[in-house]
């Protein structure tokens, strides 16, 4: 790899956070594809504009009142703010992000919504700044694929989960092999594609860490039309590569439990 994946992703999402006030309706339409109206009710528009997820983890996370929840790669805060409704005043939601601009945006959105059971913290998903067995559930939306060390990130998730806790994340998975050229594209790493794993590889990592009752269900196939709407500079990607990616990836619901 001839670029720093973490730095590339950090810069990419920092720019997304900076431009959120001048974006087109593309971000809102993406959010509306992933979330229905009930989920988006009372969510600040800037949180919706900064939504870059691939599915809706809250559909299957089954969050309950009073639970403590961690969102890995919380971005502008959309999933955290939605989760705050489910856990109520007796619950707690942590949003973890490595990008200063996104954390600043998330805290502004928190203030706009007026929620008190939310805390945004800075850190890396490979080194979560929480104690062991701290949270009941972990959610995440198109983030694990952004790290080169998925085993480390998922092991950290396992560490901070309480016994019996659950991982309920949306992530991009690979449905068929693609060329090394695609896997090495910096823009495609930042755009949530190049770092995607095959489903069976994903399951094996989760199993080896200790997770039980693992399920991975593709829900959104990345057609050429979907890929064309992703936030990366497609002028840097060849037409042949874009054709090769058609249908090769999907947003998936991933769920597993800590025994």
Secondary structure, DSSP 8 states (H G I E B T S, - for coil): --S-HHHHHHHHHHHHHHTGGG--THHHHHHHHHS-HHHHTT--HHHHHT---SS-THHHH---TT-EEEEES-TTSHHHHHHHHHH-TT-EEEEEES-HHHHHHHHHHHHHHT-SSEEEEE-BTTB-SS-TT-EEEEEEES-GGG-S-HHHHHHHHHHHEEEEEEEEEEEEEESS---HHHHT-HHHHHTTSTT-EEHHHHHHHHHHHTEEEEEEEEEEE--HHHHHTSSS-GGGS-HHHHHHHTTTEEEEEEEEEE-
